[in-house]
């Protein structure tokens, strides 16, 4: 059999077309997607009591959907989400938002293209944040963070004020992700699916980094290949299909009530 040799760009173009034709991100409402994102993260060990917040822009300017304070990730449903305004006043739903959601408002104001933010305190990312070590993607699976993850070395205390919002949004800059010292991880993306998937893989990246650091020195990815892999891993259809798989996994493992 003769081997056909083509430029790699042709294969990128073909795979993108195939992804668009064959891959789906699921048929759920925005509220259901946010609830499923919470359950996916809970299933992967991101729960830390009442800590962490997931938000998505709401239907009217200056509004966002968020979790009701007092509920953990594994308790969020489409119906118990809150819709709040740009000062955290509740527009729809019962209960109160987490006061720490205030720093999300700063990110939304400074990044108009961002549609969703995920912030959690999972164990490995939190451990990395305690060491004062930035996230270092050194595996193909985590190349979406290559040159796309910021590091905030200063811990400002509980992020319930405007000062913390200004600090965190400034440190994030134009990146999709950030590791917050003595705190946890955050992703800010143009889709809810991307924010949720990146949060899942952020924690996996941190876990691998800690394992590798315990055995030796983590090697750098070659820049050109890493940038290519970054863009490949972030193809919207691939992200959507990855989100859908994790959502189906959560639904198969006792989280069916999320859709209520």
N, C-alpha and C positions, 0 to 999 in steps of 0.2 A: 504494500500500500504506500502510495506517495504521500508525503507529509506536505500540507499546504502551509506556506509561511506568509503571514500577513503582518502589517504594522499593528502594534498593540492597540492603537487608537480605534481601529476597526472593531476590535472585540469589545472595547468599552462602549462604542456606539450601539453595537448589536445587543449587548447585555442590557443597556438602558431601555432599548425598545422592547425587549422581551419582558423586562420587569414591569413596564407600563402596561403591557398586554395581559400578563398572567398573575401579577401580585395584587393583593387587596389588603386594606387595613381594617376591614370589618365594617359592619353596618350598625353603628351605635350613635346615639345623640351625643352632644358635647358633654352634658351632665354625666351620661353613662361612661363616656371615655375617661372623664376625670375620676369617677368612682373606681373604674377598673384600674386606672393607673395607681391609685392608692392601694388597691388589693394586690396588684402585681408587686409593688414595693414591699408590702407587708409579707408576702409569700417568700421574698428573697432576703428577709431579715433586716429591713430598713426601719422597722418600728422601734421606737424608743419612748414608750409611754405616750405622753401627749406632745412630745417634741416633733418638730418638722412641720412643714406646710407645703401643700400643693395648690397652685392657683392657675386660673386661665382667664383671659379677658372675657368680659361679659358682653351681652348683646347691645348695650348702649355705651357711648363714649364715657371713659372714666370709671367703668364698673368692672368688677371681676368676681368670678366664682371662687369660693374657698371652702375649706373644711370648717365645720362647727367645732369650736374649742370645747374640750371635754371628751372628744371621741378620738380613738386611735385610728391608724391607717386601716386596720382590719375591720373597722365598724362603719366606714364611709359608704353611703349609698347615693344613688342619683337624687333621691328625694330629700336627704338631710343636708345636702350642700347649701351653702348660703350664697346669695348675691349681695355684694357690698359696693358702696361708692368709693370715691377716691379719698375718703377720710375714715374708712372702715365702718361707716354707718350701714346697718342692715337694710337692704331694699326688699329682699325676699327671703323667707325662711324663718325658723325659730332658733333662738340661741344667740351666741356671740362669736365673732371671729377671734382667732388667736391674736393678741396684741402685737406679737412679733411679725405679723403680716405687713406691718407698716413699711419695712424695708423693701418689700416686693413693689410697693407703689413707686418707690424711687427708681427701681429698675425699669418699670413700665414707662415712666415719664421720660427717662433718658434713652430708652431703646424702643422707639415706636413699632419696629418690626417684630419685637418679641410678643408672642401670643400666650406663652405658658412658662411658669417657673416651678421647679421642683427643688425643695430644700429638705434634706433628711440628715440624720445623725447615725448612719450605719457603723458597725464596729471597726471595720478596717480603714475606711476613710477617716473616721474619727481618730483612730490610733495614729495614722499618718499625720494628721493635723496636730497631734500632741508632740510629735517629734520635731516639728518645725521643718518638715521636708515637703517640698512641692510634689505634686503628682508627676510621675515620669512614665509616660506610655512607652513600653519597650517590646510590645507584642502586637502582632498583626491585628488581633481582635480588638485592640484598644487604640488603634491608630487614629480614630476619630478625635482623639484628644491632642494629637500632635500639633503643637503651636496654637492650640485652641483651648487651653486651660490656664486660667490665671491663678495667682496665689496671693492671699491676703495674710501677711505675717503678724498683723496686729489684731488682738481680740478686744473689741470695744465694750464687752459686757452684753447683757441681753439686748437684742436688737429691736427694742420697742420705741426708740426715739428717732427723730429726724437725723441726728448726727450719725447714727449707725447706718441709716439708709444711704446717706451721702457717701460714707466711707466704703460700704460694700459695693454700691453701684459704680463708684469711681474705680475701684480695684478691678471689677469685672471688665470694664471697658467694652470692647467689641467681641469678647470671647463668648463661647457657648457655655463654658463651665468655669467654676472657681472652687478651690479648696480654701476653707476659712479656718485659720489657726485656732486651736483649742475649741473647735466648734463642729464642723461637718462639711458636707458638699452642697453645691448649688448648680443647677443647670437652668439656662434661660434661652429659649429657642423659639423659632418661628411657628412651630406646631407643638401641640400637646404631646403627640406621639414621640417626637424627637426629644423633648425634655424628659419624658419618662424613660425612654430607652437609654439615653445618655446617663441618667442617674443610676440605672441598673448596672451599666457597664463601668461607670466610674468606681463603684464599690468593688467590682470584680478586678479592675485594674489595680486599685489600692491593695487588695488582698495579694495579688500576684507580686506586686512590688515589695511588700513586706516579706513574703516568702523568699524572693530572690535576694533581697538585701541581707537576709539571715544567712544565706549560703555564699555570697560573694558580692561582686560589683555589678550593678545593673548597667548593661551596655546601651549606648545610644542607637536609635534607629538611623539608618542612612537617610539623610534628608529628602532626596528626590523620591525615593521609594515610599517614604513615610507620607509625603504630601499627596502622592498618588493614591495611597491606601486611605488616607483621611477622606478624600473626596469620594472614593468608591464606597466606603463604609457609610457615608452620609447620604447616599442616593435616597430621595424621599420614598420611593416605592419599597426599598429594602427596609428602611426604618419603619414604614407602615406595616409591612408584613411581620417584622420582628415584634412590634407592639401587639399585633393581632395574635401571634403565637403565645406570647406571655399572658395576654388576656384570656385566651382559651384555656391555658394551663391553670390560671387562677380559678376560672369558672368550673373546671373539672375537679378542683381541690377545695370545694366547700365555700366558694365565694359567689355563688349564684345570686344571693340576695342583693349584691351590689347594684344590679340592674333595676330592681324593684319597679 
